[in-house]
Amino acid sequence: MNEYLICAAAYWNDGKKREHQPQNVDIGIVVCGRRHHNCITTLSEFKKSKGIRVIQGFLTSTDRFVDRNEAAKIAYESGQVSKLKKKLFSEDLY
């Protein structure tokens, strides 16, 4: 079965090593949610400030974090969207 997208996610590289992160994330933390704003709200609680810089993307069925650009390709190739886009948004999936 081809890789497909599971949910919206955001990655924040705070320089800390953690267990139980996606297989391609050695440092930092990935937070998942229904929409990207849910992920960013959760991450902002870690920092207690609104100014953290995150990379928005998605978690895949093979336990990888991918950015919006790679997610667009995966979603198209897996049939989750009917048109190939440059960047994927959670609204494109559900």
N, C-alpha and C positions, 0 to 999 in steps of 0.2 A: 504494500500500500504506500502511496506517495505521502510525503510530509504535508500536513495541513495546519492551519492556524486554530488555536484553541481559544485565546482570549487576548484582550488588550493588556499591555504591560509597559512599565517604565523602568529604566535602568539608571541608577545613581552610583557613580564611582566615588565613594567616600574614602577609598584607600584601605578599607578593612577587608580581611579575608573571612568568609562565612561558609558554613556548611549548608547543604541542601539548596544550592542555587542551580540555575540551569547549567548544563554540562559545559557550555562555552563561556561561562562567567567565573573567572578565578577571583576577582577582587570587586568589591562593591555589592550592591543588592538589587534584585529585580522584584518589583511588586506588581501583582496582577490584579485586574478588576474588570468590570463590565465595560467601562469606557475609560479613556485615558485620564480624564479629570479625576476619576475615583483613585487611580494609582498615584497621581501627583498629590492629591490631598493626603493620602496615607504617608507618602514620603516626606511631606512637609511637616508631619508630626514628629518624625525622627529628628529633623533639624530645628524645629520650632521657629522657622522663619520662612518667608515666602520666596526667598531668592535662590533656592537650590537649582542647579542646572541638571536636567535629566534628559535622557534619550528616550523618546517615545517609540514603541514598537509593539511586538506581539510575542507570545509564547507559542511554540509549535508542538505538534504531536510527538516530536522526537526530542523534546526537552531542550530546545534551543531558544535563546532570545534573539530576535531579528528586528532590525530597524524597519521603518515604514516602507523603504524602497525594496528591500528584500522580501518583505511581507507581501507587497503587491504582486511580485512574481510568483511566490508560492501560492497565494490565493487564486491567481489565474490558472496556474498549472494544475491545481487540485480541483478546479471547478467551483470554488467558493464564490467567485465573481465571474461575470460573463465578459468583461472588458479588461484588458491590460491597462493598468494605470502606472504613473511614475511613483506615487506614494499612496499607501493604503490608510484609510481612516476606519475606526471601529464601526462607524455608521455605514460603511460599505458592506459590512458583513451581516449586521443584524440591527 
